[in-house]
């Protein structure tokens, strides 16, 4: 019986998804591979047969990266990247950081306590904050709808 680490690459290759899997992994590790500000102005867009296309959000960084291509590529070789091409474009932030709580005036103390009771079992701070903001907005909207119907 073969080890899974030996079987997976050939399976991905046979299914034609090797590049897609590699790209997803690279996107997940991008902030570990590159530090700020480089990671803030670049994003791996596509991989084709080991060739990585990187979107760069600034013309200044695009010019800089063309000069630093070899150093940039050296950080990516361990991930199976053979070459890299930089292209100017917009980088869409796929992971929006929620940094602050949404303050709503239309929520009662009972509703606030209900939200806190629901969320106390969620350990991940970022996920808890996202849900807290979502529930606050929803309850505030529902309270507004009820208030309008009564008037």
N, C-alpha and C positions, 0 to 999 in steps of 0.2 A: 504494500500500500504506500502511495506517495504522500508526502507532506502537502498540506493545503497551500503553503506558500509557493510550492513549485507548480501546482496545478492551476491556481487562479490566474496568473498572467497569460497562460496559453488559452484558458477558457475565455477570458476577456477579449483576447485577440481573435479567437474563433467567432465570437459573437459580434465582433466589430465595435465593441464598446471600450476598448482599452484606453483610447485617447480621452473619452468622456469621463471615465473613472479617474484617470490621471489628472484631468483638469479640475474635477471636483475636489480631489485631495489637495492639489496645489492651491486652489482658492482658500481652502480651509487653513492651510499652513502659511499663507502669504504674509500675515503679520508677524510670524515667527522667523521667516526667512529674511525679510527686509524690515528695517527700522524706519521710524519717521525721519524725515518727511517723505522718503522714497515710497514707502508703502501707501501713503496718502495720495500720491499723484500717479500711481500705476495700478493696473489690474489685469490679471491674465484673462484674455478674451477667448482664445481658442488654441487647441493643440491639434496638429495634423502630423502624424508619423514622427513625433518627437520634436517638431518645429513649433515653438510657442510664439503666438501673436499677443503682444502686450499693448493695451490701450494706455496712453499717457495723456493726462489732463492738462498739460501745460506745454507750450512751445519751448519754453526755456528748459524744462526737464527733458523734453524730447531731444533737444540738441545735446544736453549733458549726457543723456543715456547712450547716445550714439558714440560718444567718446569713451564711456565706461562699459561698453557692451561686453567685453571680455570678462571683467570683474562680475558684472551682473549674471552672465551666463555661468560662471564658475559656481555661483551659489545654487544654480538650478540643475546642474549636471547630476548631482546625487538623486534627483527626482526623475531622471530619464529624459531630460531635455537636451537635445543635440544642438539646437541653434535657436536664436530669438530674433524677432523683428518687432520694432516699435512703431506704433501708429498713433497719431493724434486723434483724440476723441473724448467724448463725455464718459465719465465714470459714474455709474449709478450706485449709490450707497445701498447695498442690499441688506445690511445689518444696521438699522437705525438704532442708536443708543437712546434709551429712555433715561434721562438723568434726573428729572424732577417729577414730583407728584403733581397731578392735575388737581388744582383747588377748585371746588365747586361750592356754590352758595346754596344750591337748591336740594341739598341732601340733609335729611334729619340725622340726629345723633343715633337713633335706632338703626337707620340704614348704614351709617358708618360702622357701627358695632357689628352689624350683620356681615359687612364686607370683611372686616378684620377677622371675624370668626371663621369665615370660609377660607381665608388666605393663610391662616396661621400654620397650616400643615405644609405649605410650600417652602422649601428650604432655599431655593435659588432666588437671590435678591432681585435680579433683573426680571425674572419671570413673574415674581410676586408683584413687582411694581407695574409691569405691563397689565396684569389682570386687575390690579387695584384701580388703575386709571380707566381701564375699560368699563369696569363695573360702576365707578363713579359717574362717568359720562352717561352710561345707559340709564342709571337711576335718575340722574338730573333731567335727562330728556323725557323719561316716563313721568316724572313729577310735573314737568312743564305741560305735557299733553293733558294730564289729569286736571291741572289747574285751568287750562283753557276750556276744557269741556264743562267745567263747573260754572264758568262765567257766562 
